[in-house]
Amino acid sequence: MSEITLVKRSDLQLSDEQRATLRLALFEMIDGLAESDQKSWRRFWNWITRAGVGEMFSIETWTARHGGFHRRHMKIEVAVFKCQERIRSFEQFRTWLKIGAGFVDWMAGPRGGVVPVPRSISYRKCDEDTMRQFHDDAIAFLRSEHATRYLWPHLDAEGGERMIEAIFAEFDE
């Protein structure tokens, strides 16, 4: 999910021809899916055009998730979890993976320090772009010497690398 902050920079006066072109782009080329979405879309643009110079707007965008990509990522997580030797709970493994991949929000801890709080990868809270970035970061983390030594403590660095690459090879990763 991306948040975009906008500011109205001027009260630009448009010619009738410019207004017609803008209207065509905003309401013909792009429009809400359902009638309620169309009404919301028009209200949003009316709000922007009526606002004064310097007023700010914030919008959130969300790209629908691709189910196939999500399932593939989950299969990779499960495959790594099943092959590793350190973490007993899948939920704990996923928490460790999110922290290692940097997929966290940093918050004040109970004693004043800063602690990582893993973010959600639910469909509603993690859109396609965010999920793909998490996937790339998770794969990079799992390839790190730190991760492979932790997951397979009996292996040296080369053995850990061979282990994770063997798992990833099953998924053409």
Backbone bond lengths (Angstrom), bond angles and torsions (degrees), N, CA, C in turn:
res aa  C-N    CA-C-N  psi(-1)  N-CA   C-N-CA  omega(-1)  CA-C   N-CA-C  phi
1 M - - - 1.437 - - 1.517 107.33 -
2 S 1.308 115.87 134.18 1.453 121.54 178.36 1.517 109.43 -115.27
3 E 1.314 115.79 137.25 1.456 120.46 174.62 1.517 107.29 -106.90
4 I 1.315 115.50 132.99 1.462 121.81 -178.74 1.524 108.03 -120.12
5 T 1.323 116.75 126.70 1.465 121.49 176.47 1.521 107.80 -104.98
6 L 1.317 115.43 126.80 1.463 122.54 -178.88 1.517 109.12 -117.97
7 V 1.316 116.38 156.80 1.456 121.33 174.42 1.528 108.10 -135.75
8 K 1.316 115.84 137.99 1.469 119.28 176.57 1.523 107.12 -78.22
9 R 1.329 115.13 119.57 1.465 120.54 -173.14 1.511 113.83 -94.65
10 S 1.329 117.44 -23.69 1.470 118.37 179.60 1.523 109.72 -159.31
11 D 1.315 115.05 164.16 1.463 121.82 173.43 1.523 107.42 -100.37
12 L 1.293 115.96 64.39 1.452 123.16 -177.11 1.526 110.12 -61.99
13 Q 1.332 116.24 130.82 1.459 121.36 177.28 1.525 108.14 -93.18
14 L 1.332 116.40 123.14 1.460 121.42 -178.20 1.521 110.61 -100.48
15 S 1.315 115.06 147.25 1.467 119.92 174.33 1.528 107.79 -73.74
16 D 1.324 117.24 166.48 1.466 121.02 178.48 1.526 110.59 -59.62
17 E 1.318 116.86 -38.47 1.468 121.09 179.80 1.534 110.58 -66.09
18 Q 1.329 117.30 -41.16 1.462 121.02 178.72 1.529 110.96 -66.03
19 R 1.337 115.90 -40.59 1.474 120.22 177.75 1.526 110.83 -60.93
20 A 1.327 116.14 -42.43 1.462 120.91 -179.57 1.533 110.38 -63.45
21 T 1.316 116.68 -41.10 1.475 120.71 178.89 1.526 110.30 -66.11
22 L 1.320 116.90 -44.29 1.464 120.99 178.80 1.525 110.78 -61.78
23 R 1.330 115.51 -45.23 1.469 120.30 179.38 1.520 110.70 -61.04
24 L 1.334 117.02 -42.07 1.461 121.69 178.44 1.534 110.55 -59.94
25 A 1.313 116.29 -45.20 1.468 120.36 -179.06 1.529 111.65 -67.78
26 L 1.333 117.00 -43.81 1.456 120.53 -174.22 1.526 114.51 -78.39
27 F 1.327 117.51 -29.27 1.457 118.28 -173.06 1.522 114.55 -121.21
28 E 1.295 118.16 -7.41 1.464 120.85 176.84 1.531 110.54 -111.45
29 M 1.324 115.19 -50.12 1.460 119.06 -179.76 1.534 110.44 -69.46
30 I 1.320 116.41 -37.93 1.468 123.39 179.06 1.513 106.44 -127.50
31 D 1.330 116.59 135.56 1.461 119.03 176.49 1.520 109.18 -158.16
32 G 1.309 115.45 164.01 1.449 120.15 177.37 1.520 111.22 -65.43
33 L 1.308 116.13 151.13 1.463 120.86 -177.85 1.532 111.05 -70.76
34 A 1.303 116.03 -57.31 1.469 120.77 179.41 1.532 109.14 -96.48
35 E 1.311 115.74 169.04 1.464 119.87 -179.50 1.520 111.22 -59.30
36 S 1.328 117.64 -40.02 1.470 119.96 178.70 1.527 110.96 -64.81
37 D 1.349 117.34 -36.44 1.463 120.93 176.89 1.529 110.42 -66.01
38 Q 1.329 117.08 -38.95 1.462 121.20 179.14 1.532 110.45 -63.59
39 K 1.334 115.94 -42.45 1.466 119.98 178.53 1.530 110.47 -63.62
40 S 1.315 116.57 -43.88 1.469 120.17 179.04 1.518 111.16 -62.72
41 W 1.333 116.51 -40.59 1.465 121.49 179.00 1.525 110.26 -61.32
42 R 1.313 117.57 -44.64 1.461 120.70 -179.92 1.535 111.58 -68.10
43 R 1.339 116.73 -40.10 1.472 120.44 176.56 1.524 110.67 -60.25
44 F 1.341 116.25 -41.72 1.462 120.77 178.79 1.528 110.77 -58.53
45 W 1.337 118.02 -47.33 1.459 120.82 -178.45 1.529 112.06 -71.39
46 N 1.323 117.68 -33.35 1.465 119.73 174.27 1.528 110.39 -64.14
47 W 1.304 116.29 -39.48 1.458 122.16 178.56 1.530 109.54 -61.27
48 I 1.318 116.98 -44.99 1.467 120.93 179.88 1.527 111.04 -65.25
49 T 1.318 117.70 -46.31 1.471 119.43 -176.23 1.529 112.11 -68.34
50 R 1.317 117.76 -29.66 1.479 120.70 -179.66 1.529 112.50 -85.24
51 A 1.308 118.18 -13.22 1.463 121.35 -177.72 1.528 110.50 -68.76
52 G 1.317 114.47 155.64 1.457 119.72 177.79 1.525 111.34 -87.86
53 V 1.308 115.25 164.02 1.464 121.22 177.89 1.531 108.83 -57.79
54 G 1.318 116.15 134.08 1.465 122.07 178.70 1.523 114.48 94.02
55 E 1.343 116.90 -12.77 1.466 117.95 178.26 1.524 109.28 -70.37
56 M 1.319 114.73 146.08 1.460 120.79 -176.31 1.523 110.90 -111.23
57 F 1.329 114.56 152.57 1.456 122.36 179.26 1.518 107.63 -133.98
58 S 1.282 116.31 147.54 1.455 120.16 175.55 1.520 107.63 -130.32
59 I 1.323 115.51 129.59 1.458 119.93 177.49 1.515 108.75 -127.73
60 E 1.303 115.76 151.19 1.454 121.40 175.98 1.513 108.44 -113.16
61 T 1.318 115.02 136.93 1.456 119.86 175.52 1.515 108.24 -111.49
62 W 1.294 116.09 150.32 1.454 121.79 -178.70 1.509 108.07 -143.69
63 T 1.321 116.29 125.84 1.453 122.05 179.25 1.517 108.30 -101.86
64 A 1.316 117.49 124.23 1.467 121.15 -178.17 1.526 109.94 -56.70
65 R 1.319 115.47 142.66 1.463 121.22 -179.23 1.511 110.92 -78.49
66 H 1.300 115.26 145.11 1.462 123.26 174.98 1.526 107.02 -88.27
67 G 1.313 116.71 113.74 1.463 121.17 -175.68 1.513 113.59 -58.01
68 G 1.318 117.80 -39.06 1.460 121.00 -179.27 1.514 112.25 -63.31
69 F 1.330 116.82 -42.07 1.462 120.36 178.73 1.526 110.08 -65.41
70 H 1.325 116.62 -43.23 1.464 121.43 179.30 1.531 110.48 -59.68
71 R 1.327 116.80 -47.58 1.469 120.43 -179.41 1.527 111.23 -61.76
72 R 1.330 116.62 -41.11 1.465 120.43 179.10 1.527 110.49 -62.10
73 H 1.326 116.53 -44.66 1.463 120.14 178.48 1.532 110.27 -59.63
74 M 1.332 116.54 -45.09 1.464 120.00 -179.07 1.532 111.12 -62.73
75 K 1.316 116.91 -38.96 1.471 120.20 177.95 1.523 110.80 -62.95
76 I 1.323 116.97 -39.17 1.460 120.16 177.51 1.521 110.16 -64.00
77 E 1.331 117.01 -45.98 1.476 120.40 178.11 1.521 110.59 -56.95
78 V 1.331 116.90 -47.35 1.471 121.10 -178.65 1.531 110.22 -63.02
79 A 1.325 117.51 -42.78 1.471 120.90 -179.49 1.528 110.91 -61.50
80 V 1.327 117.03 -44.35 1.466 119.62 178.93 1.524 109.60 -65.43
81 F 1.336 116.96 -44.29 1.464 120.19 179.83 1.529 111.22 -57.73
82 K 1.314 117.24 -45.43 1.468 120.65 -177.59 1.525 112.35 -65.29
83 C 1.325 118.14 -29.86 1.465 121.44 -176.82 1.524 113.66 -89.57
84 Q 1.309 118.12 -18.85 1.458 120.24 -175.78 1.525 110.70 -79.32
85 E 1.325 116.23 165.30 1.463 121.67 -171.72 1.516 114.24 -117.65
86 R 1.315 118.91 5.22 1.450 119.49 -168.51 1.526 114.17 -110.78
87 I 1.326 118.31 -45.88 1.466 122.21 -169.40 1.525 108.96 -101.73
88 R 1.325 117.30 128.14 1.470 122.27 -173.70 1.519 114.51 -88.77
89 S 1.312 118.83 -25.91 1.468 122.41 -176.81 1.528 109.33 -109.28
90 F 1.340 116.14 133.65 1.458 119.15 178.85 1.526 111.25 -62.02
91 E 1.325 117.89 -39.37 1.467 120.89 179.32 1.523 110.61 -62.40
92 Q 1.328 116.90 -39.52 1.469 119.72 177.03 1.519 110.53 -67.71
93 F 1.329 117.00 -36.95 1.459 120.75 176.61 1.531 109.99 -61.36
94 R 1.322 116.28 -46.34 1.468 119.71 -179.43 1.528 110.79 -63.83
95 T 1.319 117.96 -40.44 1.466 120.89 176.64 1.528 110.24 -60.20
96 W 1.332 116.83 -46.27 1.465 122.08 177.99 1.526 110.54 -59.43
97 L 1.326 117.06 -42.48 1.456 121.92 -179.20 1.533 111.05 -65.54
98 K 1.328 117.29 -43.56 1.461 120.76 179.39 1.534 110.50 -62.80
99 I 1.319 116.76 -43.07 1.462 120.09 179.45 1.526 109.81 -65.31
100 G 1.314 116.92 -45.76 1.462 120.56 179.77 1.516 112.74 -62.50
101 A 1.331 116.67 -34.63 1.468 121.40 179.65 1.527 112.31 -82.25
102 G 1.336 116.63 -5.69 1.462 119.92 -179.59 1.519 113.50 77.76
103 F 1.335 117.04 19.10 1.459 121.56 -179.53 1.526 108.23 -89.22
104 V 1.335 114.70 67.44 1.462 121.71 -172.01 1.521 110.63 -140.90
105 D 1.319 114.66 162.95 1.452 122.76 165.26 1.526 105.34 -108.95
106 W 1.314 116.76 140.23 1.461 121.02 179.71 1.518 108.79 -96.04
107 M 1.337 115.31 126.75 1.464 120.14 -176.36 1.517 109.45 -133.17
108 A 1.320 114.89 159.93 1.460 119.74 175.84 1.519 109.29 -67.49
109 G 1.311 115.61 132.51 1.454 120.69 179.77 1.519 111.63 -85.86
110 P 1.322 117.20 179.09 1.467 120.97 -175.96 1.526 113.85 -67.14
111 R 1.335 117.04 -20.34 1.465 119.78 -179.01 1.532 112.03 -114.01
112 G 1.327 116.23 18.54 1.452 120.18 175.83 1.518 114.92 96.30
113 G 1.302 118.26 -16.08 1.453 120.11 177.41 1.521 110.64 -76.61
114 V 1.306 115.88 172.09 1.459 121.00 178.79 1.523 108.65 -100.48
115 V 1.335 116.14 132.92 1.468 120.88 -178.01 1.529 110.19 -126.06
116 P 1.348 116.65 148.94 1.465 119.46 176.91 1.528 110.40 -82.49
117 V 1.309 115.98 133.88 1.471 121.68 175.24 1.527 106.43 -117.20
118 P 1.344 116.97 112.73 1.471 119.78 -177.66 1.520 111.86 -58.00
119 R 1.330 115.11 140.69 1.462 121.74 178.38 1.523 110.08 -85.47
120 S 1.311 116.10 163.12 1.459 122.31 -179.43 1.529 110.57 -83.43
121 I 1.341 115.29 144.10 1.462 119.75 172.84 1.530 110.65 -110.18
122 S 1.343 116.15 21.47 1.458 119.08 177.22 1.521 109.09 -63.35
123 Y 1.305 116.33 154.59 1.471 121.04 -177.56 1.525 112.16 -55.66
124 R 1.309 117.90 -38.48 1.469 120.48 -175.90 1.524 112.43 -76.87
125 K 1.326 117.06 -32.40 1.460 119.94 -175.33 1.523 113.61 -95.92
126 C 1.317 116.79 -8.78 1.468 120.48 -175.93 1.525 108.07 -136.78
127 D 1.315 116.66 100.48 1.460 119.71 -177.02 1.531 111.07 -76.11
128 E 1.312 116.30 -179.77 1.466 122.12 -174.65 1.527 112.14 -58.76
129 D 1.316 117.34 -47.65 1.463 120.07 -178.55 1.525 111.41 -62.19
130 T 1.330 116.86 -43.49 1.457 121.58 179.86 1.524 110.80 -65.94
131 M 1.332 116.62 -40.11 1.462 120.28 179.28 1.521 111.16 -65.42
132 R 1.316 117.30 -41.44 1.473 120.11 178.61 1.528 111.21 -64.33
133 Q 1.338 116.60 -38.15 1.464 119.48 177.30 1.528 110.00 -66.59
134 F 1.337 117.28 -43.49 1.465 120.26 176.90 1.523 110.21 -59.33
135 H 1.318 116.72 -44.35 1.471 120.58 179.56 1.527 110.67 -57.58
136 D 1.332 116.81 -49.97 1.463 120.63 -179.65 1.524 111.30 -60.13
137 D 1.333 116.42 -43.33 1.467 120.61 -179.84 1.533 110.97 -67.64
138 A 1.331 117.31 -37.97 1.467 120.91 179.22 1.529 110.56 -66.14
139 I 1.322 116.88 -43.08 1.467 120.63 178.96 1.529 109.77 -63.16
140 A 1.329 117.15 -43.64 1.469 120.65 178.49 1.527 110.40 -61.74
141 F 1.330 117.21 -42.64 1.467 120.48 178.49 1.519 110.96 -63.56
142 L 1.340 117.21 -45.08 1.461 120.07 -179.05 1.531 111.91 -63.66
143 R 1.305 116.91 -26.25 1.476 121.11 176.98 1.530 112.40 -79.92
144 S 1.315 117.48 -11.98 1.468 120.21 -176.89 1.530 110.24 -70.58
145 E 1.322 114.82 151.64 1.461 120.04 178.26 1.528 110.55 -61.75
146 H 1.317 116.15 -37.43 1.468 119.98 178.60 1.536 110.64 -56.73
147 A 1.328 116.10 -48.76 1.469 120.15 -177.04 1.524 111.03 -66.80
148 T 1.329 117.70 -46.66 1.474 119.29 -176.56 1.524 111.49 -66.57
149 R 1.317 117.77 -36.60 1.484 119.73 177.50 1.522 111.06 -67.92
150 Y 1.329 116.35 -34.59 1.460 119.57 178.62 1.525 110.83 -70.61
151 L 1.324 117.08 -44.63 1.469 120.67 -176.35 1.530 112.78 -72.25
152 W 1.322 116.80 -32.12 1.471 121.66 179.95 1.520 108.71 -129.46
153 P 1.339 117.16 78.32 1.462 120.49 -173.16 1.538 114.05 -64.09
154 H 1.310 118.30 -22.49 1.469 119.96 -179.09 1.529 112.88 -81.31
155 L 1.340 117.48 -10.63 1.466 120.99 -178.16 1.528 111.23 -95.80
156 D 1.320 116.05 149.80 1.459 119.65 171.48 1.527 108.57 -79.83
157 A 1.326 117.14 -179.19 1.471 121.14 -175.92 1.522 111.85 -58.76
158 E 1.323 117.39 -43.62 1.468 120.29 -179.23 1.528 111.53 -66.90
159 G 1.326 116.77 -39.56 1.461 120.04 178.01 1.515 112.04 -64.31
160 G 1.336 117.10 -40.49 1.460 121.04 177.04 1.513 111.87 -64.21
161 E 1.323 115.42 -39.53 1.463 119.66 177.73 1.522 110.78 -64.30
162 R 1.319 117.16 -43.60 1.469 120.55 178.24 1.529 110.96 -62.73
163 M 1.326 116.94 -38.73 1.463 121.67 -179.39 1.531 111.01 -63.36
164 I 1.334 117.05 -50.54 1.467 118.72 -177.35 1.520 110.58 -68.46
165 E 1.325 117.74 -36.65 1.469 120.02 179.48 1.524 110.95 -67.96
166 A 1.321 118.10 -33.16 1.470 120.67 176.44 1.532 110.48 -64.63
167 I 1.319 116.38 -39.86 1.474 120.16 177.63 1.527 109.59 -66.68
168 F 1.327 116.48 -47.71 1.461 120.81 -177.98 1.535 111.47 -63.96
169 A 1.323 117.25 -30.86 1.476 120.71 -179.48 1.518 110.85 -61.42
170 E 1.328 117.33 -31.52 1.474 120.62 178.61 1.536 111.11 -62.74
171 F 1.322 116.36 -22.54 1.462 121.28 -176.30 1.529 112.40 -114.00
172 D 1.328 116.87 11.81 1.469 122.07 -177.29 1.519 110.98 53.40
173 E 1.310 116.28 39.76 1.472 121.56 -177.31 1.512 109.66 -94.32
